[in-house]
Amino acid sequence: MIAAMNAIDKLIARMTLAEKLGQLTMTAASYAVTGPVIAGDSTDSIRNGTVGNLLNLFGAKPVQDMQRIAVEESRLGIPLLIGFDVIHGHRTVFPVPLAEAATFDPGIWALTAREAAREAAADGVALTFAPMLDVSRDLRWGRTVEGPGEDPWLAVQISRAKIRGFQGADLASAESVAATAKHFCAYGPVAGGRDYASVDISERTLREVHLPAFAAAVREGVAAIMPAFTELAGIPMTAHTALLRDYLRAELGFDGVIVSDYNAIAELIKHGVAGDVVEAAVLALKAGVDIDMMAGAYREGLPVALERGLVTGNEIDQCVRRVLRLKERLGLFADPYRRGTTAEPPETVASRRRLARDVGAKSLVLMKNADEVLPLPECSGRVSVIGPLAAASREMRGTWAAAGYDEPNVSVLSGLRAALPDAKVAHAEGVTIAGADVSGIATAVDVVASGTDVVVLCLGEAAEMSGEAASRAFPELPGEQRALAEAVLARARAEDIPVVVVLFCGRPLIVPWLVERADALLVAWFPGREAGHAVTDVLTGRVSPCGRTPISWPRSLGQIPLFYAQRACGRPENPEDRFTSKYLDSPSSPQFPFGFGLSYGRFSYTNLRVSPRTASAEDVIEVAVDVTNDGARAAEETVFLFVRDRVASVVRPLLELKGVTKIALQPGETGAARLQLPATELRFLGLDLESVFEAGEVEVLVGPCADAAQLLSSRLTLRT
Ligand code: BGC
């Protein structure tokens, strides 16, 4: 390592300023957007050493062609770092991240990252801009779909698993890619849920909710971190010295690469903290940003800044060193062509599709199943598949399908047809996703009426209605879908035909009327490549649904932000007392709480055990509960462990998630679900925001979701 660092220092000593700034510059190759038109004018810049990193390039041949220019034709032969957004799969599109969060399964999170890494690496990619770790408590924010949902503990588990999966045991392996924890930090609480808007939250919320997943990423050895586009209380993250330099680098010891978001350094001018590109570059460099993505600000601004004495050569060299070290860790100096040299065998590709189907099915959340209408009975009758998402195979890919954008996805209609060869599967779209034309509704209703056994009504958002720059002020069913649904529900009700709604969405949708009137509601999010098979697996009972929502579902827009970990208030809700915390015109409870989701089993909880009952900071508390499957089908239950510190020096949340486990049970079977609670998890930030472990009683609550009424509770005494 020492020798390698010396080699890097020697290399730096040979570099001109322009070459150094090239290593701090990342430009788009336009490949992903325009097809194989390689790098446009970046080709010359790579040759003359003024561009050292590319994004949006993939494919073994194009990457190696570009790499060859850098390695063989540039003066110093420094290999390129190729970055790409591998967000939920690469060519094989997995469920969107919010859907994957719903699996509550670290094994799945790591495995899909590993497979995506292998696939991306086979395409020459060495760095992914993932995982996205922004906790979101405002579903209007379109980027909610890219992240872990509302809970900081869950975000920490996803952070660890994803980084393990992407980076593997050896970053230099031809099957590993460097991960980027993004967007650092507190991007989720943008004002009004509007993307890129202002953020202003307390230091406590910042530290309790938004930083833990990034701290976990650093501990896991994440290679890179990307600051958010946003500003926090007046300081843009791209220039946030206190958080980038003092917290990430000094406090956490992060020595990887900080890569700016797309054009974010230049946007410091629009934020109004820099007058021009020179000032913008100085602010970002001083804060610790190593790579300038797409702004060209370092190349343009830093030479002037250096001349004016606003930055030092040493400051620039430190950034260059970090970038070169990452290239070295990735094995790029040893063999710039290692990623993409070996094509993947067809059986690997096929097994990845099976994984997409499996994870797709496990990420679905069954919200309602009145009279156990699901699973569909062995069906040789007539199924009417209605709605604009029924045959919408392109939409199934979700928000960020990266290299899999043009790959075909399985629609629900094709999935059902394949799974029910003896049934008559009729289809009508009724309306488009967002259009105003209602002329197709009558036909759809006719399809329902003519001898149907069950209606599968596929509704929801288009893929592009969530994700970046996709905030919605009305997160409901778009277009005329409500008119379609009401007409279909009315006719089905008149003829006593059950209606199963499959809802596609990148965020919770506010649809209380639909929840009430549908017989069953299956939230599918966007399951990706194998969507239709995954949905059908659950509808037919081949798989018992086991997803749990990682974010609360409100009943009305006015409840936002709605999340389960509210702090205790002085006037908790009491329906008998007007002067307590509630609405006059809406319940304050969610439509579906965090963690909610049904299966084809039915579970009851008894006999919560906590041992030892008195613990000090270094103890690990064993928590166990008996779970019985009272239903008629085998199924898996997800068991949540929450805590509540009722008396502490600062107000604590009503519930805090501290553990999750799963237990699979046959009908009638009882099993013990066991969880471990390290007492150190009960530390919190005291009055002065320093971590404290306070003596006293803590409630331990275990059950199926973040609804206190459904949880068993026991007490634990902490001693210091
Ligand atoms: C997004 C990032 C992404 C980057 C590169 C930006 O617009 O905010 O999440 O990694 O583009 O594609």
Boltz pocket constraint, residues with backbone or C-beta under 6 A from the ligand:
constraints:
  - pocket:
      binder: B
      contacts: [[A, 55], [A, 85], [A, 129], [A, 182], [A, 261], [A, 262], [A, 468]]
      max_distance: 6.0
